[in-house]
């Protein structure tokens, strides 16, 4: 709200300005602020211009002026309609300069509600003033302390910014820069897309200004990231008769600046991952992939190498053929080993500032290398072997698991998870380096994102052929995994039960009993009634592995039989898919294979009726699983088989077997004939 008593306002603002001023603040700084309150508009203008010249490159002066309260006065002058356009423009320039100082400066400006004032300024008809406001907004929005959502609080702002794109090359540059910094996640992408960002920005890719082209390109790289809607739209947009993917490919060429090559590679990568461009398209295989491999070379700057490796990791993450091509391009696997040696003692960096920066950011290189190794080794056994044979690779991963940077730890676990898919490596390198030890350490009190990948890796280390299985068991893994099954995080519940399932496969009776004790019957029921089908299937898989080999089946059913039979009944009666019911019938078949356990089925008429029902089901998988139950119950060589056969005959089972022996399905037919032979023997 604007006051009319300007002299009164001046006094209030002046008094506010001098509150809590540090004694170190110089008299000259105070003089600059005093001049903003002069009653002569011309002197105020000159004062702002002098202030502008004083703060350029002088962070101490900027801080002094902020402490003295220059910001509220500058914003007041900027918003006053009685202020001349020149004065308002100069105020915006000074505010922009103050924003270029420290993060604390930006916080002070935000506290004074600078963004609404500058956005209001964009409604002015004067282009120079609009450009000054946009330049200041750009500086504020690129600061990490500015919440991006401030751009989206008023729905009309984005529309107005789109309209201003046509005003000048400066409005184009600043607005694109604001959009690319404030587009974080699908909600922001949708807002910008729905306001016509693609159509409004596309033609800027052929601007005569490099800065405009570059900012437009950055805009598209954030708009398209993990966004199929934007990517599918981009692939069909043309500018001056040329499709956008072709324009991006031209920007990839070696004669273009590195940031342009990298950013256009990111655009094409996002479009490829979204399915807008095929993975075998020449623009990916012959242009984008080689460009990103080039960025991994040690001739490139640290941040270029990091971005190149991370983008390449994302591009090839899910495609086997691209992983193979990348692995044999420019000795990439060996090239990535240099990421762990940087900066070396004989570094070519002569710029001390640069060296200091790179030492602080060297962990980003290690993170990027682990990510790319994880993608490269995701599927192919030969590539995994090459990665592990790279000098000191396993030691590097082990060291990475205990780094202070959470991002490096996560990337190292991902790399380990990728390599743990190899049967050969689980038996050799993983055992030689006792990888399970640091992995178990990582699993203690790690954040969920690390826990998810680490527990997935543990699932692989617990496979029956892995030599790590026994020491992991001895280190208290059962308790840890049982606790994971109680997590609110779905992925952790799945991994916890999956690892227990692997642990129980062909395990000793003691281990199986420890698992059941650790889980508790109550938790087992909880998992069997989980809304997620993956949790349910893995829990049934665990039960099936627990109920294998006769002595184990009889022992477990003697202690937990009642509860297990209750769970089986619940699932067979519930609304579950074919796979779930098939797995449940297989559990019943295992129980039927027990010596004493089979009596729990024979004395349960409800279960017997269910088995009979599934023998005549329309799905052959369920029929077959039900037949396994019957075969195990009627097997001749076992004690009490005659009584069981008689009871099942009375139920009409033999009639169903006769029908199934005529089935067109060879598996069903053979199984039915084998079962009938038990009656004839």
C-alpha positions in Angstrom: 0.0 0.0 0.0 1.4 3.4 -1.0 1.5 6.2 1.6 0.9 9.9 0.7 3.0 11.4 3.5 6.3 10.7 1.9 8.3 12.8 4.3 6.9 10.7 7.2 7.8 7.5 5.5 11.3 8.7 4.8 11.7 9.4 8.5 10.4 6.0 9.5 12.6 4.2 7.0 15.6 6.2 8.1 15.1 5.4 11.7 14.6 1.7 10.8 17.8 1.9 8.7 20.0 2.9 11.6 18.8 0.2 14.0 21.5 -2.3 15.2 24.2 -0.9 12.9 27.6 -2.4 13.4 30.2 0.1 14.6 32.5 -1.0 11.8 30.1 0.4 9.2 31.9 3.3 7.5 30.7 6.9 7.4 30.8 6.8 3.6 28.3 3.8 3.5 25.9 5.8 5.7 26.3 8.8 3.4 25.1 6.7 0.4 22.0 5.7 2.4 21.3 9.2 3.6 21.2 10.5 0.0 18.4 8.0 -0.8 16.2 10.1 1.5 16.9 13.5 -0.1 13.8 15.5 -1.1 15.4 16.4 -4.4 14.6 13.6 -6.9 17.7 14.5 -9.0 20.0 14.1 -6.0 18.3 10.8 -5.1 19.0 9.6 -8.7 22.6 10.6 -8.5 22.9 9.0 -5.1 21.6 5.7 -6.5 24.0 5.9 -9.4 27.0 6.6 -7.1 25.8 3.7 -4.9 25.8 1.4 -8.0 29.4 2.4 -8.8 30.5 1.9 -5.1 29.1 -1.7 -4.7 30.4 -3.2 -8.0 32.8 -6.0 -6.9 32.8 -4.8 -3.3 31.1 -7.4 -1.0 31.9 -5.4 2.2 30.3 -2.3 0.8 27.2 -4.4 -0.2 26.9 -5.9 3.3 27.3 -2.4 4.9 24.5 -0.9 2.8 22.2 -3.8 3.5 22.8 -3.5 7.3 22.1 0.3 7.0 18.7 -0.5 5.5 19.3 0.6 1.9 17.2 -2.3 0.6 13.7 -1.2 1.9 14.4 2.4 0.6 15.5 1.2 -2.8 12.4 -1.1 -3.1 10.2 1.8 -2.0 11.7 4.1 -4.7 11.4 1.3 -7.3 7.7 0.8 -6.6 6.8 4.5 -6.4 4.9 5.6 -9.5 6.1 9.2 -8.9 9.7 7.9 -9.3 11.2 8.5 -12.8 11.7 5.5 -15.0 15.5 6.2 -14.9 15.5 6.1 -11.0 13.4 2.9 -10.9 15.8 1.3 -13.4 18.9 2.3 -11.4 17.3 1.0 -8.2 16.7 -2.4 -9.9 20.4 -2.4 -11.1 21.7 -1.7 -7.5 19.4 -4.4 -6.0 20.7 -6.8 -8.6 24.3 -5.9 -7.7 23.6 -6.5 -4.0 22.1 -9.9 -4.9 25.4 -10.8 -6.6 27.2 -10.7 -3.2 26.8 -13.5 -0.6 23.9 -15.8 0.1 23.2 -13.7 3.2 22.7 -10.7 0.9 20.1 -12.7 -1.0 18.3 -13.7 2.2 18.1 -10.1 3.3 16.6 -9.1 -0.1 14.1 -12.0 0.2 13.1 -10.9 3.7 12.3 -7.5 2.3 9.9 -9.1 -0.2 12.0 -8.1 -3.2 10.4 -10.7 -5.6 6.8 -9.4 -5.6 8.2 -5.8 -6.1 10.3 -6.9 -9.1 7.5 -9.0 -10.6 5.2 -5.9 -10.3 7.9 -3.9 -12.1 7.6 -6.3 -15.1 4.2 -4.7 -15.9 5.9 -1.4 -16.8 5.9 -0.4 -20.5 9.5 0.6 -20.3 11.8 -2.1 -21.7 15.0 -0.9 -20.0 13.3 -1.1 -16.6 11.8 -4.5 -17.4 15.3 -5.8 -18.4 16.8 -4.5 -15.1 14.0 -6.2 -13.1 14.5 -9.4 -15.0 18.3 -9.3 -14.5 17.8 -8.8 -10.8 15.2 -11.6 -10.6 17.6 -13.9 -12.5 20.3 -13.2 -10.0 18.0 -13.9 -7.1 16.5 -17.1 -8.5 19.8 -18.7 -9.4 20.8 -18.4 -5.7 20.5 -21.7 -3.8 18.7 -19.9 -0.9 15.8 -18.8 -3.0 12.7 -21.1 -3.0 11.7 -21.9 -6.6 8.1 -22.0 -5.7 8.1 -18.2 -5.3 7.9 -18.0 -9.1 4.7 -20.0 -9.2 2.7 -18.4 -6.4 0.8 -16.1 -8.8 -0.6 -18.0 -11.9 -0.4 -14.9 -14.1 3.4 -14.5 -13.7 4.4 -17.4 -16.0 2.0 -16.1 -18.7 3.4 -12.6 -18.5 7.0 -13.9 -18.6 6.1 -15.9 -21.8 4.7 -12.7 -23.3 7.9 -10.8 -22.5 10.1 -13.4 -24.3 9.6 -11.5 -27.6 10.7 -8.1 -26.2 14.5 -8.3 -26.5 17.4 -10.7 -26.5 18.0 -9.8 -22.8 14.4 -10.7 -21.8 14.9 -14.0 -23.7 18.2 -14.7 -21.9 17.1 -13.8 -18.4 13.6 -15.5 -18.6 15.0 -18.7 -20.0 17.6 -18.7 -17.2 14.9 -18.1 -14.6 12.8 -21.0 -16.0 15.8 -23.4 -16.1 16.7 -22.7 -12.5 13.1 -22.7 -11.2 12.0 -25.9 -13.0 12.5 -28.6 -10.3 10.4 -31.7 -10.8 7.2 -32.7 -12.7 4.9 -30.1 -11.2 7.0 -27.2 -12.4 7.5 -28.9 -15.8 3.8 -29.2 -16.2 3.1 -25.6 -15.4 5.7 -24.3 -17.9 4.6 -26.9 -20.5 0.9 -25.9 -20.2 1.9 -22.2 -20.6 3.5 -23.0 -24.0 7.1 -23.1 -23.0 8.1 -25.5 -25.8 6.5 -23.3 -28.5 7.7 -20.0 -27.0 11.3 -21.1 -26.5 12.0 -23.4 -29.5 12.7 -20.6 -31.9 15.3 -19.2 -29.5 17.6 -22.2 -30.3 18.4 -20.4 -33.6 18.9 -17.0 -32.1 21.9 -14.9 -33.2 22.9 -14.5 -29.6 24.9 -17.4 -28.1 23.7 -16.6 -24.6 20.1 -16.9 -25.7 20.7 -20.1 -27.6 22.5 -21.6 -24.5 19.8 -20.6 -22.0 17.0 -21.9 -24.3 18.9 -25.2 -24.5 19.3 -25.4 -20.7 15.5 -24.8 -20.5 14.8 -27.8 -22.7 17.3 -30.0 -20.8 15.3 -29.4 -17.5 11.9 -29.5 -19.1 12.5 -32.9 -20.8 14.3 -34.6 -17.9 12.2 -37.7 -16.9 9.2 -36.2 -18.6 7.7 -38.2 -21.5 5.0 -35.6 -22.3 7.6 -32.9 -23.0 10.0 -35.3 -24.7 7.3 -36.6 -27.1 6.4 -33.0 -27.9 9.9 -31.9 -28.5 10.6 -34.7 -31.0 8.0 -33.3 -33.4 8.7 -29.6 -33.1 10.5 -27.9 -36.0 12.2 -24.5 -36.2 12.9 -23.1 -39.7 12.0 -26.4 -41.2 14.4 -28.4 -39.0 13.3 -30.8 -36.3 14.6 -30.1 -32.7 16.5 -33.4 -32.5 18.5 -32.4 -35.6 19.2 -29.0 -34.1 20.4 -30.6 -30.9 22.7 -32.9 -32.9 24.2 -29.9 -34.6 24.9 -28.4 -31.2 26.8 -31.6 -30.2 29.5 -31.1 -32.8 33.1 -30.9 -31.6 33.5 -27.3 -32.8 30.7 -26.1 -30.5 31.5 -24.8 -26.9 31.7 -27.7 -24.4 28.6 -26.5 -22.3 26.6 -26.5 -25.5 27.7 -30.0 -26.4 26.9 -31.3 -22.9 23.5 -29.6 -22.6 22.3 -30.8 -26.0 23.5 -34.3 -25.1 21.4 -34.1 -22.0 18.3 -33.1 -24.0 18.8 -36.0 -26.4 19.4 -38.3 -23.4 16.2 -37.3 -21.7 14.2 -37.7 -25.0 15.8 -41.2 -25.5 15.0 -42.3 -21.9 11.4 -41.1 -22.3 11.0 -43.3 -25.5 10.7 -40.3 -27.8 14.0 -41.4 -29.6 14.9 -45.0 -30.1 18.0 -46.3 -28.4 19.4 -47.6 -31.7 18.8 -44.2 -33.5 22.0 -42.9 -35.1 21.7 -39.6 -33.2 22.1 -41.6 -29.9 24.6 -44.3 -31.0 26.8 -42.2 -33.3 26.4 -38.7 -31.8 25.1 -38.5 -28.2 27.0 -41.4 -26.7 30.4 -40.6 -28.2 30.0 -37.0 -27.2 29.3 -38.0 -23.5 32.3 -40.4 -23.6 34.5 -37.5 -24.8 33.4 -35.5 -21.8 34.9 -38.1 -19.5 38.4 -37.5 -20.8 41.0 -36.1 -18.4 41.4 -33.1 -20.7 38.0 -31.8 -19.6 37.3 -29.7 -16.5 36.1 -31.5 -13.3 32.5 -30.4 -13.6 32.4 -31.4 -17.3 33.7 -34.8 -16.5 31.2 -35.2 -13.7 28.2 -34.1 -15.8 29.4 -36.2 -18.8 29.7 -39.4 -16.7 26.4 -38.9 -14.9 24.5 -38.2 -18.1 26.1 -41.2 -19.8 25.2 -43.4 -16.8 21.6 -42.3 -17.2 21.5 -42.8 -21.0 22.8 -46.4 -20.9 21.2 -47.4 -17.6 18.5 -49.7 -19.0 19.8 -50.6 -22.4 22.2 -53.6 -22.8 23.3 -52.6 -26.3 24.2 -49.1 -25.3 26.1 -50.4 -22.3 28.2 -52.7 -24.7 28.9 -49.8 -27.1 29.9 -47.4 -24.3 32.2 -50.0 -22.8 34.3 -50.3 -26.0 34.3 -46.6 -26.8 37.6 -44.7 -26.2 38.7 -47.2 -23.5 36.0 -45.7 -21.2 36.4 -48.3 -18.4 40.1 -47.5 -18.1 39.4 -43.8 -18.5 37.0 -43.8 -15.5 39.8 -45.2 -13.3 41.4 -41.7 -13.5 38.4 -40.3 -11.7 39.8 -41.8 -8.5 43.3 -40.3 -8.9 42.3 -36.7 -9.3 43.9 -34.2 -8.6 47.1 -36.2 -8.8 50.4 -35.0 -7.2 51.6 -34.1 -10.7 48.4 -32.3 -11.6 48.6 -30.1 -14.7 46.5 -27.5 -12.8 48.6 -24.4 -12.3 45.8 -22.1 -11.2 45.8 -22.3 -7.4 42.1 -21.3 -7.1 41.2 -24.0 -9.6 43.2 -26.6 -7.7 41.6 -25.6 -4.4 38.1 -25.9 -6.0 38.9 -29.3 -7.5 40.2 -30.7 -4.2 36.9 -29.7 -2.5 34.9 -31.3 -5.4 37.0 -34.4 -6.1 34.4 -36.6 -4.4 32.0 -35.7 -7.1 34.2 -37.4 -9.6 34.3 -40.6 -7.6 30.5 -40.5 -7.3 30.1 -40.0 -11.1 32.6 -42.9 -11.8 30.7 -45.3 -9.5 27.4 -44.3 -11.1 28.7 -44.9 -14.6 30.4 -48.2 -13.6 27.0 -49.3 -12.1 25.2 -48.6 -15.4 27.9 -50.2 -17.6 27.9 -53.4 -15.5 24.1 -53.7 -15.1 23.7 -56.6 -17.5 26.8 -57.9 -19.3 29.1 -60.4 -17.5 32.1 -59.5 -19.7 31.8 -55.8 -18.9 31.5 -56.6 -15.1 34.7 -58.7 -15.4 36.5 -55.8 -17.1 35.3 -53.3 -14.4 36.5 -55.5 -11.6 39.8 -56.1 -13.3 40.4 -52.4 -13.5 43.2 -51.4 -11.1 42.2 -51.6 -7.4 38.5 -51.5 -8.3 37.2 -53.6 -5.4 39.3 -51.6 -2.9 37.9 -48.4 -4.3 34.4 -49.6 -3.9 35.1 -50.8 -0.3 36.6 -47.3 0.5 33.6 -45.6 -1.2 31.3 -47.4 1.2 32.8 -45.6 4.1 33.2 -42.1 2.6 31.8 -39.1 4.5 29.8 -38.0 1.4 26.4 -39.7 1.4 26.3 -39.3 -2.4 29.6 -41.2 -2.8 28.4 -43.9 -0.4 25.1 -44.3 -2.4 26.9 -44.5 -5.7 29.5 -47.0 -4.4 26.6 -49.2 -3.1 24.9 -49.0 -6.5 28.1 -50.0 -8.2 28.5 -52.9 -5.8 24.9 -53.9 -6.4 25.4 -53.9 -10.2 28.5 -56.1 -9.9 26.8 -58.4 -7.4 24.6 -59.7 -10.2 27.6 -61.7 -11.4 27.7 -65.3 -10.1 31.4 -65.5 -11.0 32.3 -62.3 -9.1 30.2 -63.3 -6.0 32.4 -66.5 -5.8 35.7 -64.7 -6.4 36.3 -60.9 -6.1 33.5 -60.4 -3.6 34.9 -63.1 -1.4 38.6 -62.1 -1.7 37.7 -58.6 -0.5 35.2 -59.6 2.2 32.8 -57.0 0.7 30.0 -58.2 3.0 31.8 -56.6 6.0 31.6 -52.9 4.9 28.2 -53.7 3.4 26.8 -54.8 6.7 28.3 -51.7 8.3 26.5 -49.5 5.7 23.2 -51.2 6.6 23.4 -49.9 10.2 21.5 -46.6 10.5 21.8 -45.6 6.9 19.2 -43.3 5.3 16.5 -45.2 3.3 18.0 -44.4 -0.2 21.2 -46.2 0.8 19.4 -48.9 2.7 17.3 -49.8 -0.3 20.3 -50.4 -2.6 22.5 -52.0 0.1 19.7 -54.5 1.1 19.2 -55.3 -2.6 23.0 -56.1 -2.8 22.7 -58.2 0.4 19.9 -60.3 -1.4 22.5 -61.3 -4.0 25.2 -62.0 -1.4 22.8 -64.4 0.3 22.2 -66.6 -2.8 23.1 -70.2 -2.0 26.2 -70.3 -4.2 27.7 -67.1 -2.6 30.6 -67.8 -0.1 29.6 -64.7 1.7 26.3 -66.2 2.9 27.7 -67.9 6.0 29.7 -65.0 7.5 26.8 -62.7 6.8 24.5 -65.0 8.8 27.1 -65.1 11.7 27.2 -61.3 11.8 23.5 -61.0 12.9 21.9 -60.5 9.5 18.6 -62.3 10.4 17.7 -59.7 13.1 18.6 -56.8 10.7 16.5 -58.3 7.8 13.5 -59.1 10.1 13.5 -55.4 11.2 13.5 -54.3 7.5 10.3 -56.3 6.9 8.6 -54.0 9.4 9.6 -50.8 7.5 7.0 -48.4 6.2 9.1 -48.1 3.1 7.8 -50.7 0.5 11.2 -51.3 -1.2 12.8 -52.1 2.2 10.0 -54.5 3.1 10.4 -56.3 -0.2 14.2 -56.5 0.1 14.1 -57.6 3.7 11.7 -60.5 2.9 13.6 -61.3 -0.4 16.9 -61.6 1.5 15.3 -63.9 4.1 13.9 -66.0 1.3 17.3 -66.4 -0.3 18.8 -67.1 3.2 16.2 -69.9 3.8 16.9 -71.6 0.5 18.5 -75.1 1.3 19.4 -73.8 4.7 20.0 -75.8 7.9 17.0 -76.2 10.3 18.6 -73.9 12.9 18.7 -71.0 10.4 15.1 -71.6 9.4 14.0 -71.7 13.1 15.9 -68.5 13.7 14.2 -66.8 10.8 10.7 -67.9 12.1 11.6 -66.7 15.6 13.0 -63.4 14.4 9.9 -62.7 12.2 7.3 -63.9 14.7 3.9 -65.3 13.6 2.3 -62.0 13.9 4.7 -60.3 11.5 4.4 -63.2 9.1 0.6 -62.7 9.0 1.2 -59.0 8.5 3.4 -59.7 5.5 0.9 -62.2 4.1 -1.8 -59.5 4.2 0.4 -56.8 2.8 -1.4 -54.8 0.0 1.7 -55.1 -2.2 1.8 -58.2 -4.4 5.7 -58.2 -4.4 5.8 -58.5 -0.6 3.2 -61.2 -0.6 5.0 -63.2 -3.3 8.4 -63.0 -1.6 6.7 -64.0 1.8 5.2 -67.0 0.1 8.6 -67.8 -1.4 10.1 -67.6 2.0 7.5 -70.0 3.4 8.1 -72.4 0.5 11.9 -72.3 1.2 11.3 -72.8 4.9 9.0 -75.8 4.2 11.5 -77.9 2.2 13.1 -81.3 3.1 10.9 -83.6 5.2 12.5 -83.2 8.7 12.3 -79.4 8.4 8.7 -79.5 7.1 7.6 -81.7 10.0 9.5 -79.7 12.6 8.2 -76.3 11.4 4.6 -77.6 11.0 4.7 -79.1 14.5 5.4 -75.7 16.0 3.7 -73.3 13.5 1.3 -75.6 11.6 -2.0 -74.1 12.8 -0.9 -70.5 11.9 0.5 -71.6 8.5 -2.6 -73.5 7.5 -4.7 -70.5 8.6 -2.6 -68.2 6.3 -2.9 -70.7 3.4 -6.7 -70.8 3.7 -6.9 -67.0 3.8 -4.9 -66.6 0.6 -6.7 -69.3 -1.3 -10.1 -67.6 -0.3 -8.9 -64.1 -1.1 -8.9 -62.0 -4.3 -5.4 -62.8 -5.5 -3.8 -63.3 -8.9 -2.9 -66.6 -10.4 0.8 -66.4 -9.4 0.0 -65.9 -5.7 -2.5 -68.8 -5.6 -0.1 -71.0 -7.5 2.7 -70.2 -5.0 0.3 -71.0 -2.1 -0.7 -74.3 -3.6 3.0 -75.2 -4.0 3.4 -74.5 -0.2 0.6 -77.0 0.4 2.3 -79.5 -1.9 5.5 -79.1 0.3 3.5 -79.6 3.5 1.9 -82.7 1.8 5.4 -84.0 1.3 6.1 -84.1 5.1 5.8 -87.3 7.1 3.6 -86.1 9.9 2.8 -82.6 8.4 0.5 -84.1 5.7 -2.0 -85.0 8.4 -2.6 -81.2 8.9 -4.1 -81.3 5.4 -5.9 -84.6 5.6 -7.7 -83.5 8.8 -8.7 -80.2 7.3 -11.7 -80.8 5.1 -11.8 -77.1 4.1 -8.3 -77.3 2.6 -9.1 -80.6 0.9 -12.1 -79.0 -0.8 -10.0 -76.1 -2.0 -7.5 -78.5 -3.5 -10.3 -80.3 -5.3 -11.7 -77.0 -6.6 -8.3 -76.0 -8.0 -7.9 -79.4 -9.8 -10.9 -78.4 -11.9 -9.9 -74.7 -12.3 -9.7 -73.1 -15.8 -6.0 -72.2 -15.3 -3.6 -75.1 -16.0 -0.9 -73.7 -13.6 -3.3 -73.9 -10.7 -4.5 -77.4 -11.7 -0.9 -78.6 -11.9 0.0 -77.2 -8.5 -3.2 -78.8 -6.9 -2.2 -82.1 -8.5 1.2 -81.9 -6.8 -0.6 -81.8 -3.5 -2.7 -84.8 -4.3 0.3 -86.8 -5.6 2.2 -86.2 -2.4 -0.8 -87.2 -0.3 -1.5 -90.5 -2.0 2.1 -91.7 -2.6 2.0 -95.4 -2.1 5.3 -96.0 -0.4 4.4 -93.9 2.6 2.7 -95.0 5.8 -1.1 -94.4 5.9 -1.3 -94.0 2.1 -4.2 -96.4 1.8 -6.4 -94.4 4.2 -5.5 -91.2 2.5 -6.3 -92.6 -0.9 -9.7 -93.9 0.3 -10.7 -90.6 1.8 -9.7 -88.7 -1.4 -11.6 -91.3 -3.6 -14.7 -90.7 -1.5 -14.3 -87.0 -2.2 -14.4 -87.6 -6.0 -10.7 -86.9 -6.6 -10.2 -90.1 -8.7 -13.0 -89.1 -11.0 -11.2 -85.7 -11.6 -7.9 -87.5 -12.2 -9.6 -89.7 -14.9 -10.8 -86.5 -16.6 -7.4 -84.8 -16.4 -5.7 -87.9 -17.8 -7.6 -87.1 -21.1 -6.4 -83.4 -21.0 -4.8 -81.9 -24.1 -2.2 -80.3 -21.8 0.7 -82.9 -21.7 1.9 -81.8 -18.2 -1.6 -82.3 -16.7 -2.2 -85.5 -18.6 1.1 -87.0 -17.4 0.7 -85.9 -13.8 -2.9 -87.3 -13.7 -1.8 -90.7 -15.1 1.1 -90.9 -12.5 -1.3 -90.2 -9.7 -3.8 -92.8 -10.9 -1.0 -95.4 -11.0 -0.7 -94.9 -7.2 -4.3 -96.2 -6.9 -3.5 -99.2 -9.1 -0.3 -100.2 -7.4 
